[in-house]
Amino acid sequence: MSVVETALDVRGVLTVTLADEVNRNALSTLLVGELSDALDAADADPEVRVVVLTNRGRVFCAGADLSERSSGSGAGGAGDRPAAVRRPEDLFGRFARSPKPYVGRIAGHCVAGGMGLAAAMDVSIAADDAKFGFTEVRVGVAPAVISVVCLPKLRAADARAGFLRGTRFPAAEAARMGLINAAVPADRLDAEVAALIDDLLAGGPGALAASKRLLAEVPGMSVDEAFAWTGALSAELFAGDEARQGMRAYLEKRPAPWAVPVSDGETPEQGG
């Protein structure tokens, strides 16, 4: 039985659902492997325009699978772990490297390693009844790997309090801290995510990919490097077919060729 389900709608929106309710969508060897496979397929599929990561059940992701970690097996174990098994630490960084936009639809509690998934999304929206927390210190470890994706989004004061206290806090506080973009009433979650997807589908696929490159690469450059690289990138984009088509459509007051009709706010049925 699969613990990660996928469903692609007619507009090119792929919904990836963490579906291991019994295990609270913990980052087990099985879930990490299936999720990585789903994301590899999404990035390679030209029909996929936007990827939505969400959950089934009351928990978005409970973090590391502690039963595997404590036994020394699975994604967190050592020794005889097969080389082909993808590790959670290989998972969190892939979203920034993907040319496609990733949306977090967080419809359940999100703690420990789950915080890394939420922070790694390009945009995340959570139901306001979800709880968040860096709970690692309560079981004798630290939020080590996920700090790479969480710390750039946090004020130093919030990071210190969150990492050291290990408490849980409401989704609205996670939004205030910058870990996610918004917390909305649970009955508005689908509508808010649908509006976000509509915005993303209005952008050119190449332009979105270039925007993600800017977000990933410019912060690591010196000012002179950044201006030189972004100037060259801008010239390349303006000379491309996508820009020519987009500017022509704008001037002629018609939709760009990549634009698709807005959604009706419904989510696709889940498939395998």
C-alpha positions as CSV (number, residue, x, y, z in Angstrom):
1,M,0.0,0.0,0.0
2,S,1.4,3.4,-1.0
3,V,1.9,6.0,1.7
4,V,2.3,8.9,-0.9
5,E,-0.5,9.5,-3.4
6,T,-0.5,11.7,-6.5
7,A,-3.2,13.2,-8.6
8,L,-2.7,15.4,-11.7
9,D,-5.6,17.7,-12.8
10,V,-6.3,19.0,-16.3
11,R,-4.6,22.3,-15.6
12,G,-1.2,20.7,-14.8
13,V,-1.5,20.9,-11.0
14,L,-0.1,17.8,-9.3
15,T,-1.3,17.1,-5.8
16,V,1.1,15.0,-3.7
17,T,-0.6,13.6,-0.6
18,L,1.2,12.2,2.5
19,A,-1.2,9.4,3.3
20,D,0.5,7.4,6.1
21,E,-2.1,8.3,8.7
22,V,-1.3,5.4,11.0
23,N,2.3,6.6,11.3
24,R,1.3,10.3,11.4
25,N,3.1,10.9,8.1
26,A,6.4,10.5,9.8
27,L,9.5,10.6,7.5
28,S,10.0,6.8,7.3
29,T,12.3,5.1,4.8
30,L,9.1,4.2,2.8
31,L,7.6,7.7,2.9
32,V,10.8,9.5,2.0
33,G,11.4,7.1,-0.8
34,E,7.9,7.4,-2.3
35,L,7.8,11.1,-1.8
36,S,11.2,11.5,-3.5
37,D,10.1,9.3,-6.4
38,A,6.9,11.4,-6.8
39,L,8.9,14.7,-6.8
40,D,11.4,13.3,-9.3
41,A,8.5,12.4,-11.6
42,A,6.9,15.8,-11.2
43,D,10.1,17.7,-12.0
44,A,10.6,15.5,-15.1
45,D,7.0,15.8,-16.4
46,P,6.4,18.8,-18.7
47,E,2.7,18.5,-18.1
48,V,3.2,19.4,-14.4
49,R,3.0,23.2,-13.9
50,V,2.5,23.4,-10.1
51,V,3.0,20.8,-7.3
52,V,0.9,20.9,-4.1
53,L,2.1,19.0,-1.1
54,T,-0.6,18.1,1.4
55,N,-1.7,15.5,3.9
56,R,-4.4,13.0,4.8
57,G,-5.4,12.8,8.4
58,R,-4.9,15.2,11.4
59,V,-1.1,15.4,11.0
60,F,0.8,17.0,8.1
61,C,4.1,15.4,9.2
62,A,5.3,14.3,12.6
63,G,9.0,14.5,11.6
64,A,11.5,11.6,11.9
65,D,10.2,8.1,12.3
66,L,11.4,7.5,15.8
67,S,10.7,3.8,15.7
68,E,13.2,3.5,12.8
69,R,15.7,5.9,14.4
70,S,15.7,4.2,17.7
71,S,16.2,0.7,16.2
72,G,19.0,2.0,13.9
73,S,17.2,1.0,10.7
74,G,15.5,2.9,7.9
75,A,16.1,6.4,6.7
76,G,17.8,7.5,9.9
77,G,19.8,4.3,10.6
78,A,23.4,3.5,9.8
79,G,25.5,0.6,8.8
80,D,23.6,-1.6,6.3
81,R,21.3,1.1,4.9
82,P,21.1,0.6,1.1
83,A,22.8,3.4,-0.9
84,A,19.7,3.8,-3.0
85,V,17.5,4.8,0.0
86,R,17.0,8.6,0.0
87,R,17.6,10.4,3.3
88,P,15.4,13.1,4.7
89,E,18.3,15.5,4.5
90,D,18.4,14.9,0.7
91,L,14.7,15.8,0.5
92,F,14.5,19.3,2.0
93,G,16.9,21.0,-0.3
94,R,15.4,19.7,-3.5
95,F,12.4,22.1,-3.6
96,A,14.6,25.2,-4.0
97,R,16.5,23.5,-6.8
98,S,13.3,22.5,-8.7
99,P,12.3,24.8,-11.6
100,K,8.6,24.3,-10.6
101,P,6.7,26.1,-7.9
102,Y,5.8,24.0,-4.8
103,V,2.8,24.9,-2.6
104,G,2.3,23.5,0.9
105,R,-1.3,22.9,1.8
106,I,-0.9,22.1,5.5
107,A,-4.1,20.5,6.7
108,G,-2.8,19.1,10.0
109,H,-0.2,19.4,12.8
110,C,3.3,20.0,11.7
111,V,6.3,19.4,14.0
112,A,10.0,18.6,14.0
113,G,11.0,17.4,10.5
114,G,7.5,18.4,9.2
115,M,8.6,22.0,9.9
116,G,11.4,21.5,7.4
117,L,8.9,20.4,4.7
118,A,6.6,23.4,5.4
119,A,9.6,25.9,5.3
120,A,11.0,24.3,2.2
121,M,7.9,25.0,0.1
122,D,7.9,28.0,-2.1
123,V,4.6,29.1,-0.5
124,S,2.8,27.4,2.4
125,I,-0.7,27.9,3.7
126,A,-2.0,26.2,6.8
127,A,-5.3,25.6,8.5
128,D,-5.4,27.7,11.6
129,D,-6.2,24.8,13.8
130,A,-2.9,23.1,13.0
131,K,-0.1,23.1,15.6
132,F,3.6,23.7,14.8
133,G,6.7,23.2,16.8
134,F,10.5,22.4,16.8
135,T,9.9,19.6,19.3
136,E,13.3,17.8,18.8
137,V,14.8,18.8,22.2
138,R,12.0,17.1,24.0
139,V,13.3,13.7,22.7
140,G,16.9,14.5,23.2
141,V,18.0,15.7,19.7
142,A,18.1,19.0,17.8
143,P,16.5,20.4,14.7
144,A,19.8,20.0,12.8
145,V,19.0,19.2,9.2
146,I,15.8,21.3,9.0
147,S,17.7,24.3,10.4
148,V,19.1,24.7,6.8
149,V,15.7,25.6,5.4
150,C,14.1,27.1,8.5
151,L,16.7,29.5,9.7
152,P,16.7,31.7,6.6
153,K,13.0,32.3,7.2
154,L,13.2,33.1,10.9
155,R,14.2,36.1,13.0
156,A,17.1,35.2,15.3
157,A,15.0,35.7,18.4
158,D,12.2,33.4,17.1
159,A,14.7,30.7,16.1
160,R,16.3,30.7,19.5
161,A,13.1,30.5,21.4
162,G,11.6,27.9,19.0
163,F,14.7,25.6,18.9
164,L,15.4,25.8,22.6
165,R,12.0,25.7,24.2
166,G,10.6,22.8,22.1
167,T,7.0,24.0,22.5
168,R,4.1,23.8,20.1
169,F,2.4,26.9,18.8
170,P,-0.5,27.8,16.6
171,A,-0.3,28.1,12.8
172,A,-0.9,31.9,13.1
173,E,2.4,32.1,15.1
174,A,4.2,30.1,12.4
175,A,3.0,32.6,9.9
176,R,4.1,35.5,12.0
177,M,7.5,33.9,12.3
178,G,7.8,33.5,8.5
179,L,7.9,29.7,8.4
180,I,4.7,29.7,6.4
181,N,2.9,32.4,4.4
182,A,-0.5,32.3,6.0
183,A,-2.9,30.6,8.4
184,V,-6.5,30.5,7.4
185,P,-9.7,28.9,8.8
186,A,-9.8,25.2,7.9
187,D,-13.0,25.8,5.8
188,R,-11.1,28.4,3.7
189,L,-8.0,26.4,3.2
190,D,-8.9,24.9,-0.2
191,A,-10.2,28.3,-1.5
192,E,-7.0,30.1,-0.5
193,V,-4.8,27.4,-2.0
194,A,-6.8,27.5,-5.2
195,A,-6.4,31.3,-5.5
196,L,-2.6,30.8,-5.0
197,I,-2.5,28.2,-7.7
198,D,-4.4,30.4,-10.1
199,D,-1.7,33.1,-9.6
200,L,1.1,30.6,-10.3
201,L,-0.6,29.3,-13.4
202,A,-0.8,32.9,-14.7
203,G,3.0,33.0,-14.8
204,G,5.1,31.7,-17.7
205,P,6.8,28.3,-16.8
206,G,10.2,29.6,-17.8
207,A,9.7,32.8,-15.9
208,L,8.8,30.9,-12.8
209,A,11.8,28.7,-13.2
210,A,14.0,31.8,-13.6
211,S,12.4,33.4,-10.6
212,K,13.3,30.4,-8.5
213,R,16.9,30.6,-9.7
214,L,17.0,34.2,-8.5
215,L,15.7,33.2,-5.1
216,A,18.2,30.4,-4.8
217,E,21.3,32.0,-6.2
218,V,21.3,35.8,-5.6
219,P,21.5,35.7,-1.8
220,G,24.9,33.9,-2.1
221,M,26.4,36.4,-4.5
222,S,28.3,39.6,-3.9
223,V,26.5,42.7,-5.2
224,D,28.8,43.0,-8.3
225,E,28.3,39.3,-9.1
226,A,24.6,39.6,-8.6
227,F,24.2,42.5,-11.0
228,A,26.3,40.9,-13.7
229,W,24.5,37.6,-13.5
230,T,21.0,39.0,-13.2
231,G,21.7,41.4,-16.1
232,A,22.7,38.5,-18.4
233,L,19.7,36.5,-17.2
234,S,17.3,39.4,-17.8
235,A,18.6,39.9,-21.4
236,E,18.3,36.2,-22.1
237,L,14.7,36.1,-20.8
238,F,13.6,39.2,-22.8
239,A,15.0,37.7,-25.9
240,G,13.2,34.4,-25.4
241,D,10.0,33.1,-27.0
242,E,8.1,33.1,-23.8
243,A,8.7,36.8,-23.2
244,R,7.8,37.7,-26.8
245,Q,4.6,35.8,-26.5
246,G,3.8,37.2,-23.1
247,M,4.5,40.8,-24.0
248,R,2.5,40.5,-27.2
249,A,-0.5,39.0,-25.3
250,Y,-0.2,41.9,-22.8
251,L,-0.2,44.6,-25.5
252,E,-3.1,42.9,-27.3
253,K,-5.1,42.6,-24.0
254,R,-5.5,38.9,-24.2
255,P,-4.4,35.9,-22.1
256,A,-0.8,34.6,-22.5
257,P,-0.6,31.3,-24.3
258,W,0.3,29.4,-21.1
259,A,-2.6,30.8,-19.1
260,V,-5.3,28.4,-18.0
261,P,-8.8,29.0,-16.7
262,V,-9.1,29.7,-13.0
263,S,-10.2,26.8,-10.7
264,D,-13.5,26.3,-9.0
265,G,-11.8,25.9,-5.7
266,E,-12.1,22.1,-5.6
267,T,-9.2,19.8,-5.0
268,P,-8.7,16.8,-7.3
269,E,-9.6,13.3,-6.3
270,Q,-6.6,11.3,-5.0
271,G,-5.0,8.6,-7.2
272,G,-2.2,6.2,-6.9
